[in-house]
Amino acid sequence: MNKNPEKKQLADLRVSYTKASLGIHDSDPDPFVQFKHWLDEAITAQLLEPNAMSLATVSENGHPSVRTVLLKELSAEGFIFYTNYESRKSAEISDNPNVSLCFLWKELERQVLICGSASRLSRESSEKYFRSRPPGHQIGAWSSLQSNEIPNRQWMQDRESELTKKFSGTDIPLPDFWGGYLVKPREIEFWQGRENRLHDRIMYRSCGKSWDKVRLSP
Ligand SMILES: Cc1cc2nc3c(=O)[nH]c(=O)nc-3n(C[C@H](O)[C@H](O)[C@H](O)COP(=O)(O)O)c2cc1C
């Protein structure tokens, strides 16, 4: 009898990747174009939150942490997301701007990994995005003391009600403690799952104004 059925089940979970391939010559010379191409395919495939990405940061004492955020814009310079500037991730970015992003599009058997440097957007750019959010999300940004301990859920809901009253009938302003970050990539790797674990990995490395491209072993 198997004394540890869960362990056996996990060991047997295995998917064979056969959907596509990615060669060094058929990937675009510009990783932004290649990224846009894969993102569009993830959107067309109607994946749930195709713009969700893991964001890894590192604390002052070298401890890493990771969480999911949403890509809200792909600019000519990099990847933009929005958050609370008093959160744990923001504190870590202030101490160390080196971050890493991971997009996982499992249904397409694809992953994109990005290493780069994060910097705050101008208040003007953050304001422009904040204005485009539904009012409930704007109040949500005001209501959340992101990453801080709070007494209970009711406390947060009371805060939301107070702020809804306070801002009723006015344009909700952008909080000083909320805004965007731009992640400028140094490296972007495109991973396409292949049969027998011999996956395709195409790595772009920034060299000034252009990009070098190499194939990595899986
Ligand atoms: C699908 C998904 C999307 C998310 N998008 C964001 C986002 O765009 N910005 C954000 O601040 N947090 C977002 N979160 C919440 C974060 O994962 C995280 O809980 C929060 O930012 C606090 O992280 P921190 O304490 O490490 O700073 C999202 C979570 C999920 C599951």
The ligand as a MOL file (V3000), in Angstrom:
LIG
                    3D

  0  0  0     0  0            999 V3000
M  V30 BEGIN CTAB
M  V30 COUNTS 31 33 0 0 0
M  V30 BEGIN ATOM
M  V30 1 C -4.0210 38.4880 -10.3250 0
M  V30 2 C -3.4840 39.4880 -9.3340 0
M  V30 3 C -3.2220 40.7900 -9.7580 0
M  V30 4 C -2.7080 41.7300 -8.8650 0
M  V30 5 N -2.3990 42.9760 -9.3310 0
M  V30 6 C -1.8350 43.8750 -8.4950 0
M  V30 7 C -1.3760 45.1330 -9.0000 0
M  V30 8 O -1.4470 45.4440 -10.1970 0
M  V30 9 N -0.8470 46.0010 -8.1130 0
M  V30 10 C -0.7150 45.6960 -6.7770 0
M  V30 11 O -0.2240 46.5410 -6.0230 0
M  V30 12 N -1.0850 44.5020 -6.2850 0
M  V30 13 C -1.6570 43.5820 -7.1080 0
M  V30 14 N -2.0220 42.3440 -6.6300 0
M  V30 15 C -1.8040 42.0480 -5.1950 0
M  V30 16 C -0.3170 41.6730 -4.9750 0
M  V30 17 O -0.0760 40.3590 -5.4200 0
M  V30 18 C 0.1350 41.8410 -3.5080 0
M  V30 19 O -0.7020 41.0860 -2.6490 0
M  V30 20 C 0.1220 43.2960 -3.0710 0
M  V30 21 O 0.5960 44.1670 -4.0840 0
M  V30 22 C 0.9900 43.4920 -1.8220 0
M  V30 23 O 2.3010 43.0830 -2.1140 0
M  V30 24 P 3.5470 43.4830 -1.1750 0
M  V30 25 O 3.0500 43.4260 0.2680 0
M  V30 26 O 4.5820 42.4330 -1.4580 0
M  V30 27 O 3.9820 44.8620 -1.5620 0
M  V30 28 C -2.5070 41.3740 -7.4990 0
M  V30 29 C -2.7580 40.0660 -7.0860 0
M  V30 30 C -3.2320 39.1330 -7.9970 0
M  V30 31 C -3.4610 37.7200 -7.5190 0
M  V30 END ATOM
M  V30 BEGIN BOND
M  V30 1 1 1 2
M  V30 2 1 2 3
M  V30 3 2 2 30
M  V30 4 2 3 4
M  V30 5 1 4 5
M  V30 6 1 4 28
M  V30 7 2 5 6
M  V30 8 1 6 7
M  V30 9 1 6 13
M  V30 10 2 7 8
M  V30 11 1 7 9
M  V30 12 1 9 10
M  V30 13 2 10 11
M  V30 14 1 10 12
M  V30 15 2 12 13
M  V30 16 1 13 14
M  V30 17 1 14 15
M  V30 18 1 14 28
M  V30 19 1 15 16
M  V30 20 1 16 17
M  V30 21 1 16 18
M  V30 22 1 18 19
M  V30 23 1 18 20
M  V30 24 1 20 21
M  V30 25 1 20 22
M  V30 26 1 22 23
M  V30 27 1 23 24
M  V30 28 2 24 25
M  V30 29 1 24 26
M  V30 30 1 24 27
M  V30 31 2 28 29
M  V30 32 1 29 30
M  V30 33 1 30 31
M  V30 END BOND
M  V30 END CTAB
M  END
